[in-house]
Amino acid sequence: MTVRIERDGRIATVIHSRSEARNAMDPDSAAALTEAFMALDADPDTAAIVFWGEGGAFCAGWDLKYAQAFTDPARFEAEIVNGLAFSATGGPDPRGPMGPSRLEMSKPLIAAVEGPAVAGGMELALWCDVRVMAEDAYFGVYCRRWGIPLIDGGTVRLPRLVGQGRALEIIMTGRKVEAGEALRIGLCEKVVPKGHARAAAEAMAHEIARFPQGAMLADRASAIAGHGLPVREALAREWAGGVATIASEGAAGAGRFASGKGRGGDFSSI
């Protein structure tokens, strides 16, 4: 099995393990990853999720050995063009070529990036809420070299993170983007020593999981849904999602603060 889940309390880590191929994606792994993330998103005992590639590579993109199978036009039409097409009826869409890239997760998702996260692997990292990179990890649209486009959200998500001009330069040149630059331009949120990306991502996940969840999830959903909306519409969405949590969590939280918890910015016991 190339995909497994490991748990630590309310934190789950999804592990992709095809280290012999630098975790390049194959059809079975893509399907298994999609199933794993869907199951965790529906699991009430899971508060936050980490996504990690085992063996020193996050994901080297689609395994091109499998892409060669689609030189048959009939098979390409059936399995790719039609098999992965977006729903015309508004129903559930099939998975993306790289697996879970079309899922809209309701829980925090953190990518722990060691080594390469390139081509479709970069798109999977962009799909996550936050990216924690090892200092020698890197991104890149390496599929530019082989005439393969980004079809797992890369052209949509990259400009939203780094701006259109910078995104276009990275997309069109296919160059390597190392961790230090990724941090500087907003393509990742934290850089850690080599071999520590998973531990750092899991520590962040635990920190998120210990807060009252209703308000945190409402704020996360508002930040994601409000992107690109007119300000007034985004503010209305923020209000509608946030006000519902005040009675259930806010009053209790205010009571804990009044009793002395969290004073002086100390969140060690809240």
QUIHUZI-V337292 format. One record per run of one state. SS is the DSSP state (helix for helix, strand for strand, loop for the rest). FROM is the first residue (numbers start at 1). LEN is the number of residues. Records with the same first field share a line. If there is no record, write none. Layout:
BEGIN
SS: FROM-LEN + FROM-LEN
END
This chain:
BEGIN
loop: 1-2 + 9-2 + 17-2 + 22-3 + 26-1 + 42-6 + 54-5 + 60-2 + 63-1 + 72-1 + 83-13 + 97-2 + 103-5 + 114-2 + 119-1 + 128-2 + 135-3 + 141-1 + 147-7 + 163-1 + 174-2 + 186-4 + 193-4 + 210-3 + 226-5 + 259-4 + 266-5
strand: 3-6 + 11-6 + 25-1 + 48-6 + 59-1 + 62-1 + 96-1 + 99-1 + 108-6 + 116-3 + 130-5 + 138-3 + 176-3 + 190-3
helix: 19-3 + 27-15 + 64-8 + 73-10 + 100-3 + 120-8 + 142-5 + 154-9 + 164-10 + 179-7 + 197-13 + 213-13 + 231-28 + 263-3
END
